[in-house]
Amino acid sequence: MPKTILDYDTVALDDGDSSLIIIDQTKLPNDLVMLHLRTQKEIYDAIYLLEVRGAPAIGVAAAYGIYLAAKGIDTDDYDEFATQFDAAKDYLASSRPTAVNLTWALNRMRDVVTANKTESVAHIKELLLAESRKIQQEDIDTCRMIGENGLTLLHKGDGIITHCNAGQLATSKYGTATAPMYLGQKRDYGFHIYCDETRPLLQGARLTSYELMSAGLDVTLMCDGMAASIMKRGLAQAVITGCDRVAANGDAANKIGTMPLAIAAKHFGVPFYICAPSSTIDMKTATGDDIVIEERKPSEVTDMWYEHPMAPKGIKVFNPAFDVTDASLITAIITEKGVIYPPFDKSIKKIMG
């Protein structure tokens, strides 16, 4: 059988070549381009420019990226090593401030450095390599369990709306929001998936519809504003999206356009589910009001994808990368540890220990 996009690793480490290998997602679906990133600037740019994207994939890329930075630090002195490590960590952390997995993975790698002050720098580098590989394997295991837990909420023949890309291209395998879809496909659930195109960067059109079609699922693409009509016609029995950060009260930040999807789902009585690895739940962020929302450049709205600009020259542009869905609009949060139901301020605290 010919290879599909699902046969390639979204993020991989070539330790012998000292490079981070990613699928350049800005080129999909027309061109499959594998990037070999060797410098910290290349890795920073790949995260910022969305060549690698999706909270879990960003976390894995950050772990491998900071390992490569550590590998290149030429000193046997612990204090000097730690200083240079922290500088590299802070640099990568500034690439996408909203995605909690980015700082989560970098802080976890920093904990390895802190916990092994008495070890040689060479051994610390070995420990960092092991930790980065562990983070990726945990991502795979987490997504599979999210899929299993999510599947308990669905029924054969369901119509499912999804937004942006929370698929395999956003993780190491399975995806988060798409994990129940992939597992359901293997078990003959016969889902019909409706993909929002996800303006302005079209992750739903370019990525989700592409990978789900490659897996043989029944997929329909639609503009973001069409989702409410699908719900009104009774064609959708669930909405499932991923997220980049969940606050301690259950508010969830995800790709712009998720909040109006949740509002429509509430109106039409369609369950709205957020798929969130527990690493995405930020107990230090009390509510969604405390989440920093990244503002993207205006040209993504006015110029990108068009042969000529499709807006008046000099027009003001509002282009936040994310919106925050209020906890009151979320039916349940699906994690690898189980399904979390309201009241989220209590249930999240319980499941997070």
Buried (B, 14 or more C-beta within 10 A) or exposed (E): EEEBBBEBBBBBBEEEEBBBBBBBBBBBBEEEEEBEBBBBEBBBBBBBEBBBBBBBBBBBBBBBBBBBBBBBBEEEEBEEBBEBBEEBBEBBBEBBBBBBBBBBBBEBBBEBBEEBEEBEBEEBBEBBBEBBBEBBEBBBBBBBBBBBBBBEBBEEEBBBBBBBBBBBBBBBBBBBBBBBBBBBBEEEBEBBBBBBBBBBBBBBBBBBBBBBBBBEBEBBBBEBEBBBEBBEEEBBBBBBBBBBBBBBBBBBBBBBBBBBBBBBBBEBEBBBBBBBBBBBBBEEBEBBEBBEBBEBEBEBBBBEEEEEEEBEEEEEBEBEBBBBBBBEBBBBBBBBBBBBEBEBBEBBEEBEE
